[in-house]
Amino acid sequence: SILFLKPDSVELQYTYIPGMSPKKRKLDVIRYFINIATLLGSSYNIEMSRIYQLLENALGD
C-alpha cells in the first residue's frame, strides 16, 4: 500500500497480492487506513462516515 498525504486529502493506493482474495485484501487495507487515520486525526478532518461506507462495501463484496 502507498499512502499520499496531500494538504487537503489523503490518498491510499493498493494492489492485490497474488493468491489472496480481493475481499480479504480490501479489509486489510481498510484496517491499515483506520490505523493511519487515528494517527492523522489531529492534522486532518476525517469523515468517519466515509470510512464506514468503505467498510460496508468491502464486507458486501
N, CA, C and O atoms as a CHARMM CRD file, in Angstrom:
* protein
*
  244
    1    1 SER  N      0.84300  -1.18700   0.00000 PROA 1      0.00000
    2    1 SER  CA     0.00000   0.00000   0.00000 PROA 1      0.00000
    3    1 SER  C      0.88300   1.24300   0.00000 PROA 1      0.00000
    4    1 SER  O      1.94000   1.27600   0.63000 PROA 1      0.00000
    5    2 ILE  N      0.42800   2.25200  -0.71500 PROA 2      0.00000
    6    2 ILE  CA     1.13400   3.52900  -0.76100 PROA 2      0.00000
    7    2 ILE  C      0.16700   4.60200  -0.29000 PROA 2      0.00000
    8    2 ILE  O     -0.96000   4.69700  -0.77800 PROA 2      0.00000
    9    3 LEU  N      0.61500   5.40300   0.65400 PROA 3      0.00000
   10    3 LEU  CA    -0.21000   6.45800   1.22700 PROA 3      0.00000
   11    3 LEU  C      0.34900   7.80800   0.80000 PROA 3      0.00000
   12    3 LEU  O      1.53600   8.07900   0.97900 PROA 3      0.00000
   13    4 PHE  N     -0.50700   8.65100   0.23700 PROA 4      0.00000
   14    4 PHE  CA    -0.12100  10.00100  -0.15900 PROA 4      0.00000
   15    4 PHE  C     -0.83200  10.98600   0.75900 PROA 4      0.00000
   16    4 PHE  O     -2.06200  11.01000   0.82100 PROA 4      0.00000
   17    5 LEU  N     -0.05900  11.79500   1.46800 PROA 5      0.00000
   18    5 LEU  CA    -0.62200  12.82700   2.33100 PROA 5      0.00000
   19    5 LEU  C     -0.57200  14.14700   1.57500 PROA 5      0.00000
   20    5 LEU  O      0.50100  14.71000   1.35900 PROA 5      0.00000
   21    6 LYS  N     -1.72500  14.62800   1.18000 PROA 6      0.00000
   22    6 LYS  CA    -1.83900  15.88900   0.45400 PROA 6      0.00000
   23    6 LYS  C     -2.37200  16.94400   1.41400 PROA 6      0.00000
   24    6 LYS  O     -2.93100  16.59600   2.45400 PROA 6      0.00000
   25    7 PRO  N     -2.21300  18.21500   1.09400 PROA 7      0.00000
   26    7 PRO  CA    -2.66600  19.25800   2.02200 PROA 7      0.00000
   27    7 PRO  C     -4.14100  19.15600   2.41300 PROA 7      0.00000
   28    7 PRO  O     -4.50700  19.45700   3.54900 PROA 7      0.00000
   29    8 ASP  N     -4.98600  18.73100   1.47000 PROA 8      0.00000
   30    8 ASP  CA    -6.41800  18.69500   1.76900 PROA 8      0.00000
   31    8 ASP  C     -7.04300  17.31300   1.62600 PROA 8      0.00000
   32    8 ASP  O     -8.26600  17.17900   1.64700 PROA 8      0.00000
   33    9 SER  N     -6.20800  16.28300   1.48100 PROA 9      0.00000
   34    9 SER  CA    -6.75400  14.92900   1.34900 PROA 9      0.00000
   35    9 SER  C     -5.68100  13.88400   1.63500 PROA 9      0.00000
   36    9 SER  O     -4.48800  14.18200   1.69900 PROA 9      0.00000
   37   10 VAL  N     -6.14300  12.66900   1.80200 PROA 10     0.00000
   38   10 VAL  CA    -5.26400  11.51400   1.97900 PROA 10     0.00000
   39   10 VAL  C     -5.65900  10.51000   0.90600 PROA 10     0.00000
   40   10 VAL  O     -6.83700  10.19000   0.75000 PROA 10     0.00000
   41   11 GLU  N     -4.68000  10.01800   0.17500 PROA 11     0.00000
   42   11 GLU  CA    -4.95200   9.05400  -0.89900 PROA 11     0.00000
   43   11 GLU  C     -4.20000   7.76600  -0.60100 PROA 11     0.00000
   44   11 GLU  O     -3.02000   7.78600  -0.25000 PROA 11     0.00000
   45   12 LEU  N     -4.88700   6.66600  -0.74400 PROA 12     0.00000
   46   12 LEU  CA    -4.29900   5.35400  -0.49300 PROA 12     0.00000
   47   12 LEU  C     -4.43300   4.51600  -1.74900 PROA 12     0.00000
   48   12 LEU  O     -5.53300   4.33400  -2.27100 PROA 12     0.00000
   49   13 GLN  N     -3.31200   4.00700  -2.23100 PROA 13     0.00000
   50   13 GLN  CA    -3.31300   3.12600  -3.39600 PROA 13     0.00000
   51   13 GLN  C     -2.81700   1.75900  -2.95100 PROA 13     0.00000
   52   13 GLN  O     -1.90900   1.64900  -2.12600 PROA 13     0.00000
   53   14 TYR  N     -3.42600   0.72300  -3.50800 PROA 14     0.00000
   54   14 TYR  CA    -3.01500  -0.62500  -3.14400 PROA 14     0.00000
   55   14 TYR  C     -3.19600  -1.55300  -4.32700 PROA 14     0.00000
   56   14 TYR  O     -3.90400  -1.23900  -5.28300 PROA 14     0.00000
   57   15 THR  N     -2.55000  -2.69000  -4.24600 PROA 15     0.00000
   58   15 THR  CA    -2.68200  -3.73100  -5.26200 PROA 15     0.00000
   59   15 THR  C     -3.10700  -5.01400  -4.56700 PROA 15     0.00000
   60   15 THR  O     -2.99800  -5.15600  -3.34900 PROA 15     0.00000
   61   16 TYR  N     -3.59200  -5.94000  -5.37800 PROA 16     0.00000
   62   16 TYR  CA    -3.94000  -7.25600  -4.85300 PROA 16     0.00000
   63   16 TYR  C     -2.69900  -8.13100  -4.85300 PROA 16     0.00000
   64   16 TYR  O     -1.91100  -8.10800  -5.79800 PROA 16     0.00000
   65   17 ILE  N     -2.53300  -8.89200  -3.80100 PROA 17     0.00000
   66   17 ILE  CA    -1.42300  -9.82500  -3.69000 PROA 17     0.00000
   67   17 ILE  C     -1.84500 -11.13200  -4.36300 PROA 17     0.00000
   68   17 ILE  O     -2.93200 -11.63800  -4.08300 PROA 17     0.00000
   69   18 PRO  N     -1.01800 -11.68300  -5.23700 PROA 18     0.00000
   70   18 PRO  CA    -1.38800 -12.94700  -5.89600 PROA 18     0.00000
   71   18 PRO  C     -1.73400 -14.02900  -4.86800 PROA 18     0.00000
   72   18 PRO  O     -1.00600 -14.23900  -3.89700 PROA 18     0.00000
   73   19 GLY  N     -2.84200 -14.69900  -5.10000 PROA 19     0.00000
   74   19 GLY  CA    -3.26500 -15.77700  -4.21500 PROA 19     0.00000
   75   19 GLY  C     -4.14000 -15.33400  -3.05400 PROA 19     0.00000
   76   19 GLY  O     -4.69000 -16.18100  -2.34900 PROA 19     0.00000
   77   20 MET  N     -4.28400 -14.04000  -2.83600 PROA 20     0.00000
   78   20 MET  CA    -5.11900 -13.54300  -1.74400 PROA 20     0.00000
   79   20 MET  C     -6.46800 -13.11400  -2.31400 PROA 20     0.00000
   80   20 MET  O     -6.53300 -12.56900  -3.41500 PROA 20     0.00000
   81   21 SER  N     -7.51600 -13.35300  -1.58500 PROA 21     0.00000
   82   21 SER  CA    -8.83400 -12.95400  -2.07700 PROA 21     0.00000
   83   21 SER  C     -8.93800 -11.42500  -2.07100 PROA 21     0.00000
   84   21 SER  O     -8.43700 -10.77000  -1.15700 PROA 21     0.00000
   85   22 PRO  N     -9.58600 -10.86100  -3.08800 PROA 22     0.00000
   86   22 PRO  CA    -9.75300  -9.40500  -3.14000 PROA 22     0.00000
   87   22 PRO  C    -10.47500  -8.85000  -1.90800 PROA 22     0.00000
   88   22 PRO  O    -10.14000  -7.76900  -1.42300 PROA 22     0.00000
   89   23 LYS  N    -11.46100  -9.59000  -1.40800 PROA 23     0.00000
   90   23 LYS  CA   -12.19800  -9.13100  -0.22600 PROA 23     0.00000
   91   23 LYS  C    -11.27600  -9.02400   0.98000 PROA 23     0.00000
   92   23 LYS  O    -11.31300  -8.02800   1.70200 PROA 23     0.00000
   93   24 LYS  N    -10.45300 -10.03900   1.20400 PROA 24     0.00000
   94   24 LYS  CA    -9.51900 -10.00000   2.33300 PROA 24     0.00000
   95   24 LYS  C     -8.53500  -8.85900   2.17700 PROA 24     0.00000
   96   24 LYS  O     -8.21300  -8.18200   3.15400 PROA 24     0.00000
   97   25 ARG  N     -8.05200  -8.63400   0.96400 PROA 25     0.00000
   98   25 ARG  CA    -7.10100  -7.54500   0.72600 PROA 25     0.00000
   99   25 ARG  C     -7.74500  -6.19700   1.02600 PROA 25     0.00000
  100   25 ARG  O     -7.12600  -5.34500   1.66400 PROA 25     0.00000
  101   26 LYS  N     -8.98600  -5.99300   0.57100 PROA 26     0.00000
  102   26 LYS  CA    -9.68500  -4.73900   0.85000 PROA 26     0.00000
  103   26 LYS  C     -9.82900  -4.52300   2.34800 PROA 26     0.00000
  104   26 LYS  O     -9.61600  -3.41600   2.84300 PROA 26     0.00000
  105   27 LEU  N    -10.19000  -5.57700   3.06900 PROA 27     0.00000
  106   27 LEU  CA   -10.35300  -5.45100   4.51800 PROA 27     0.00000
  107   27 LEU  C     -9.02500  -5.15200   5.19900 PROA 27     0.00000
  108   27 LEU  O     -8.98300  -4.36000   6.14100 PROA 27     0.00000
  109   28 ASP  N     -7.94300  -5.76800   4.74200 PROA 28     0.00000
  110   28 ASP  CA    -6.61200  -5.48000   5.29100 PROA 28     0.00000
  111   28 ASP  C     -6.23000  -4.02100   5.06300 PROA 28     0.00000
  112   28 ASP  O     -5.69200  -3.36800   5.95700 PROA 28     0.00000
  113   29 VAL  N     -6.50800  -3.51700   3.86800 PROA 29     0.00000
  114   29 VAL  CA    -6.17100  -2.13000   3.53900 PROA 29     0.00000
  115   29 VAL  C     -7.02200  -1.16300   4.35800 PROA 29     0.00000
  116   29 VAL  O     -6.51800  -0.14000   4.82200 PROA 29     0.00000
  117   30 ILE  N     -8.28800  -1.47000   4.53900 PROA 30     0.00000
  118   30 ILE  CA    -9.15200  -0.61300   5.35800 PROA 30     0.00000
  119   30 ILE  C     -8.66300  -0.59600   6.79800 PROA 30     0.00000
  120   30 ILE  O     -8.63500   0.46000   7.43000 PROA 30     0.00000
  121   31 ARG  N     -8.28100  -1.74400   7.31900 PROA 31     0.00000
  122   31 ARG  CA    -7.74500  -1.80200   8.68700 PROA 31     0.00000
  123   31 ARG  C     -6.48900  -0.94000   8.80500 PROA 31     0.00000
  124   31 ARG  O     -6.32800  -0.19900   9.77500 PROA 31     0.00000
  125   32 TYR  N     -5.60600  -1.03700   7.81800 PROA 32     0.00000
  126   32 TYR  CA    -4.39700  -0.22100   7.77700 PROA 32     0.00000
  127   32 TYR  C     -4.76100   1.26600   7.74400 PROA 32     0.00000
  128   32 TYR  O     -4.18600   2.06700   8.48100 PROA 32     0.00000
  129   33 PHE  N     -5.71700   1.62700   6.88700 PROA 33     0.00000
  130   33 PHE  CA    -6.10300   3.02600   6.76800 PROA 33     0.00000
  131   33 PHE  C     -6.71500   3.55700   8.06400 PROA 33     0.00000
  132   33 PHE  O     -6.45300   4.69700   8.44600 PROA 33     0.00000
  133   34 ILE  N     -7.51700   2.75500   8.73300 PROA 34     0.00000
  134   34 ILE  CA    -8.10900   3.19500  10.00400 PROA 34     0.00000
  135   34 ILE  C     -7.01400   3.46900  11.03000 PROA 34     0.00000
  136   34 ILE  O     -7.10500   4.43700  11.78400 PROA 34     0.00000
  137   35 ASN  N     -5.98800   2.63600  11.06800 PROA 35     0.00000
  138   35 ASN  CA    -4.86300   2.88400  11.97900 PROA 35     0.00000
  139   35 ASN  C     -4.14800   4.18700  11.63000 PROA 35     0.00000
  140   35 ASN  O     -3.81200   4.96700  12.52100 PROA 35     0.00000
  141   36 ILE  N     -3.91600   4.42400  10.34900 PROA 36     0.00000
  142   36 ILE  CA    -3.28300   5.67000   9.91300 PROA 36     0.00000
  143   36 ILE  C     -4.18700   6.86100  10.23300 PROA 36     0.00000
  144   36 ILE  O     -3.70500   7.89900  10.68500 PROA 36     0.00000
  145   37 ALA  N     -5.48100   6.71900  10.00400 PROA 37     0.00000
  146   37 ALA  CA    -6.42800   7.80000  10.28100 PROA 37     0.00000
  147   37 ALA  C     -6.39800   8.18300  11.75500 PROA 37     0.00000
  148   37 ALA  O     -6.55200   9.35700  12.09200 PROA 37     0.00000
  149   38 THR  N     -6.20500   7.21800  12.62400 PROA 38     0.00000
  150   38 THR  CA    -6.09800   7.50000  14.05400 PROA 38     0.00000
  151   38 THR  C     -4.90000   8.39900  14.33300 PROA 38     0.00000
  152   38 THR  O     -4.98700   9.32800  15.13700 PROA 38     0.00000
  153   39 LEU  N     -3.78800   8.12400  13.67000 PROA 39     0.00000
  154   39 LEU  CA    -2.58700   8.93900  13.85600 PROA 39     0.00000
  155   39 LEU  C     -2.73000  10.33200  13.24100 PROA 39     0.00000
  156   39 LEU  O     -2.15900  11.29500  13.75300 PROA 39     0.00000
  157   40 LEU  N     -3.48500  10.44300  12.15300 PROA 40     0.00000
  158   40 LEU  CA    -3.63000  11.71000  11.44100 PROA 40     0.00000
  159   40 LEU  C     -4.79800  12.54800  11.93700 PROA 40     0.00000
  160   40 LEU  O     -5.02900  13.64900  11.43700 PROA 40     0.00000
  161   41 GLY  N     -5.52400  12.04300  12.90000 PROA 41     0.00000
  162   41 GLY  CA    -6.74600  12.70400  13.34900 PROA 41     0.00000
  163   41 GLY  C     -6.58400  14.16000  13.72300 PROA 41     0.00000
  164   41 GLY  O     -7.50000  14.95000  13.49400 PROA 41     0.00000
  165   42 SER  N     -5.45300  14.54400  14.29100 PROA 42     0.00000
  166   42 SER  CA    -5.26800  15.93800  14.69100 PROA 42     0.00000
  167   42 SER  C     -4.84700  16.82700  13.52000 PROA 42     0.00000
  168   42 SER  O     -4.94500  18.05000  13.60900 PROA 42     0.00000
  169   43 SER  N     -4.38400  16.23000  12.43200 PROA 43     0.00000
  170   43 SER  CA    -3.92200  17.00800  11.27700 PROA 43     0.00000
  171   43 SER  C     -4.94200  17.07600  10.14600 PROA 43     0.00000
  172   43 SER  O     -4.89600  17.98900   9.32200 PROA 43     0.00000
  173   44 TYR  N     -5.85400  16.12000  10.10400 PROA 44     0.00000
  174   44 TYR  CA    -6.85000  16.04700   9.03300 PROA 44     0.00000
  175   44 TYR  C     -8.23700  15.89600   9.63900 PROA 44     0.00000
  176   44 TYR  O     -8.40600  15.28700  10.69500 PROA 44     0.00000
  177   45 ASN  N     -9.22400  16.45800   8.95600 PROA 45     0.00000
  178   45 ASN  CA   -10.61200  16.26500   9.35200 PROA 45     0.00000
  179   45 ASN  C    -11.12600  15.03200   8.60600 PROA 45     0.00000
  180   45 ASN  O    -11.49500  15.12100   7.43500 PROA 45     0.00000
  181   46 ILE  N    -11.14800  13.90900   9.27000 PROA 46     0.00000
  182   46 ILE  CA   -11.51500  12.64600   8.63400 PROA 46     0.00000
  183   46 ILE  C    -12.98800  12.36000   8.89600 PROA 46     0.00000
  184   46 ILE  O    -13.42900  12.30600  10.04400 PROA 46     0.00000
  185   47 GLU  N    -13.73700  12.18000   7.82100 PROA 47     0.00000
  186   47 GLU  CA   -15.15900  11.87600   7.92600 PROA 47     0.00000
  187   47 GLU  C    -15.31900  10.37200   8.12400 PROA 47     0.00000
  188   47 GLU  O    -15.14300   9.59200   7.18700 PROA 47     0.00000
  189   48 MET  N    -15.64800   9.97600   9.33500 PROA 48     0.00000
  190   48 MET  CA   -15.77200   8.55300   9.64000 PROA 48     0.00000
  191   48 MET  C    -16.89300   7.89800   8.83800 PROA 48     0.00000
  192   48 MET  O    -16.83800   6.69800   8.57200 PROA 48     0.00000
  193   49 SER  N    -17.89800   8.66200   8.45200 PROA 49     0.00000
  194   49 SER  CA   -18.98900   8.06900   7.67000 PROA 49     0.00000
  195   49 SER  C    -18.46700   7.52200   6.34100 PROA 49     0.00000
  196   49 SER  O    -18.98000   6.51700   5.84700 PROA 49     0.00000
  197   50 ARG  N    -17.46500   8.16100   5.76300 PROA 50     0.00000
  198   50 ARG  CA   -16.88700   7.66100   4.50700 PROA 50     0.00000
  199   50 ARG  C    -16.11800   6.36600   4.74300 PROA 50     0.00000
  200   50 ARG  O    -16.13600   5.46400   3.90500 PROA 50     0.00000
  201   51 ILE  N    -15.45100   6.27800   5.87400 PROA 51     0.00000
  202   51 ILE  CA   -14.73200   5.04100   6.20300 PROA 51     0.00000
  203   51 ILE  C    -15.72800   3.91800   6.44400 PROA 51     0.00000
  204   51 ILE  O    -15.49700   2.78500   6.02100 PROA 51     0.00000
  205   52 TYR  N    -16.82800   4.21800   7.11600 PROA 52     0.00000
  206   52 TYR  CA   -17.86200   3.20300   7.33800 PROA 52     0.00000
  207   52 TYR  C    -18.43600   2.71000   6.01400 PROA 52     0.00000
  208   52 TYR  O    -18.71400   1.52000   5.86400 PROA 52     0.00000
  209   53 GLN  N    -18.61500   3.61500   5.05300 PROA 53     0.00000
  210   53 GLN  CA   -19.11800   3.21500   3.73600 PROA 53     0.00000
  211   53 GLN  C    -18.12700   2.29900   3.02600 PROA 53     0.00000
  212   53 GLN  O    -18.52600   1.31000   2.41100 PROA 53     0.00000
  213   54 LEU  N    -16.83700   2.62400   3.10900 PROA 54     0.00000
  214   54 LEU  CA   -15.81200   1.75200   2.51800 PROA 54     0.00000
  215   54 LEU  C    -15.85300   0.36600   3.14400 PROA 54     0.00000
  216   54 LEU  O    -15.77400  -0.64300   2.44400 PROA 54     0.00000
  217   55 LEU  N    -15.97700   0.32400   4.45800 PROA 55     0.00000
  218   55 LEU  CA   -16.02100  -0.94600   5.17000 PROA 55     0.00000
  219   55 LEU  C    -17.26900  -1.73800   4.79000 PROA 55     0.00000
  220   55 LEU  O    -17.19500  -2.94500   4.56000 PROA 55     0.00000
  221   56 GLU  N    -18.39500  -1.06900   4.72600 PROA 56     0.00000
  222   56 GLU  CA   -19.64000  -1.74700   4.35000 PROA 56     0.00000
  223   56 GLU  C    -19.55300  -2.31100   2.93300 PROA 56     0.00000
  224   56 GLU  O    -19.99100  -3.43500   2.68500 PROA 56     0.00000
  225   57 ASN  N    -18.99700  -1.54500   2.01100 PROA 57     0.00000
  226   57 ASN  CA   -18.84200  -2.01500   0.63300 PROA 57     0.00000
  227   57 ASN  C    -17.89400  -3.20600   0.55800 PROA 57     0.00000
  228   57 ASN  O    -18.15000  -4.15500  -0.18400 PROA 57     0.00000
  229   58 ALA  N    -16.81000  -3.16500   1.31300 PROA 58     0.00000
  230   58 ALA  CA   -15.84900  -4.27200   1.30100 PROA 58     0.00000
  231   58 ALA  C    -16.46500  -5.54100   1.86800 PROA 58     0.00000
  232   58 ALA  O    -16.20900  -6.63600   1.36800 PROA 58     0.00000
  233   59 LEU  N    -17.27700  -5.39800   2.91100 PROA 59     0.00000
  234   59 LEU  CA   -17.91900  -6.57100   3.50500 PROA 59     0.00000
  235   59 LEU  C    -18.99600  -7.13500   2.58800 PROA 59     0.00000
  236   59 LEU  O    -19.26900  -8.33500   2.60700 PROA 59     0.00000
  237   60 GLY  N    -19.60700  -6.26700   1.78500 PROA 60     0.00000
  238   60 GLY  CA   -20.67100  -6.70500   0.89400 PROA 60     0.00000
  239   60 GLY  C    -20.18000  -7.38700  -0.37000 PROA 60     0.00000
  240   60 GLY  O    -20.94100  -8.09000  -1.03600 PROA 60     0.00000
  241   61 ASP  N    -18.91400  -7.18400  -0.70500 PROA 61     0.00000
  242   61 ASP  CA   -18.36300  -7.79200  -1.93700 PROA 61     0.00000
  243   61 ASP  C    -18.23600  -9.29000  -1.83000 PROA 61     0.00000
  244   61 ASP  O    -17.79200  -9.94200  -2.77500 PROA 61     0.00000
